Amino acid sequence: MNVRTDKLNSEFKRLIAEILTKKVKDPRITEMFTVLDVQCDRELSSAKVFISVYSTDPEKAVQTFLALRDNEAIVRREVSKTMHIRKVPEFRFILDTSLAYGQKIDELLNELGKKDGNS
């Protein structure tokens, strides 16, 4: 990646998070979420937007993510209104489950630690 792409990724990340929280009004978005990262390709034709949804209810988390994904076109339109660049990429939202995976690993390690302490 080059410096320009890194700067654009950072700006897209900030802007997408702002648009999703302030401008997208979808009743299916009930859970807290975070835009973790944006990765544009070199040509700025597409960008992966990694989103993490925080919820104790897996079904609500999925519904929130699907609602966010259904608003990709609105986000792109809003980004193009705000940023003055020649080409705004197609955004593709991707559910990032690495935090949940990490939490699960921590729980398993804690369980193993408890078992070793009892032996």
C-alpha positions in Angstrom: 0.0 0.0 0.0 1.1 3.5 -0.5 0.8 6.6 1.7 -2.2 8.0 -0.3 -4.1 4.7 0.0 -3.4 4.5 3.7 -4.7 8.0 4.2 -7.8 7.3 2.2 -8.5 4.1 4.1 -8.2 6.0 7.4 -10.5 8.7 6.2 -13.0 6.2 4.8 -13.0 4.4 8.1 -13.8 7.5 10.1 -16.4 8.7 7.6 -18.2 5.4 7.3 -18.5 5.0 11.0 -19.9 8.5 11.3 -22.4 7.9 8.4 -23.6 4.6 9.9 -24.1 6.0 13.3 -25.6 9.4 12.4 -27.2 9.2 9.0 -28.4 5.6 8.5 -31.7 5.1 10.2 -32.5 1.4 10.0 -34.7 -0.1 12.7 -32.8 -3.4 12.4 -29.6 -1.8 13.7 -30.1 -2.5 17.4 -26.7 -3.6 18.5 -23.4 -1.7 19.0 -20.9 -2.0 16.2 -17.5 -0.7 15.2 -15.8 -0.1 11.8 -12.5 -1.8 12.5 -10.7 -1.3 9.2 -11.1 -0.3 5.5 -8.9 -1.8 2.8 -9.1 -0.2 -0.7 -7.6 -1.8 -3.7 -5.0 0.3 -5.7 -7.5 1.4 -8.3 -10.0 2.6 -5.7 -12.7 0.5 -7.4 -13.6 -1.5 -4.3 -13.0 -1.5 -0.6 -13.5 -4.1 2.1 -15.0 -2.6 5.3 -14.5 -4.8 8.3 -17.2 -4.4 10.9 -17.5 -6.0 14.3 -20.9 -6.2 16.0 -21.1 -6.5 19.8 -24.1 -8.4 21.2 -24.9 -11.1 23.6 -27.7 -12.2 21.2 -26.2 -13.8 18.0 -29.4 -13.3 16.1 -29.6 -9.6 16.8 -25.9 -9.3 15.9 -26.6 -10.9 12.5 -29.6 -8.7 11.9 -27.6 -5.6 12.7 -24.8 -6.6 10.3 -27.3 -7.4 7.5 -28.9 -4.0 8.0 -25.5 -2.3 7.8 -24.7 -4.3 4.7 -28.0 -3.4 3.1 -27.0 0.3 3.4 -23.7 0.0 1.5 -25.0 2.1 -1.4 -26.2 4.9 0.9 -22.8 4.9 2.6 -21.1 5.2 -0.7 -23.4 8.1 -1.8 -22.8 9.9 1.4 -19.0 9.4 1.2 -19.0 10.8 -2.4 -20.9 13.9 -1.2 -18.4 14.5 1.6 -15.1 13.6 0.1 -13.8 15.4 -3.0 -12.1 12.6 -4.8 -12.6 11.5 -8.4 -13.6 8.0 -7.6 -15.3 6.5 -4.6 -14.9 2.7 -4.2 -17.7 0.2 -4.0 -17.8 -0.7 -0.3 -18.2 -4.3 0.7 -19.0 -4.8 4.3 -17.4 -7.9 5.9 -18.3 -9.2 9.4 -15.2 -9.4 11.5 -15.5 -12.1 14.1 -11.9 -12.0 15.3 -12.8 -10.3 18.6 -15.4 -13.0 19.4 -12.9 -15.7 18.3 -10.2 -14.2 20.6 -12.7 -14.1 23.5 -13.5 -17.8 23.0 -9.8 -18.7 23.0 -9.3 -16.7 26.2 -12.2 -18.6 27.8 -10.7 -22.0 26.7 -7.3 -21.0 28.1 -8.8 -19.9 31.4 -10.7 -23.3 31.6 -7.4 -25.1 30.9 -5.6 -23.1 33.6 -8.3 -23.9 36.2 -8.0 -27.6 35.4 -4.2 -27.5 35.7 -4.5 -25.7 39.0 -6.8 -28.5 40.4 -4.5 -31.4 39.5 
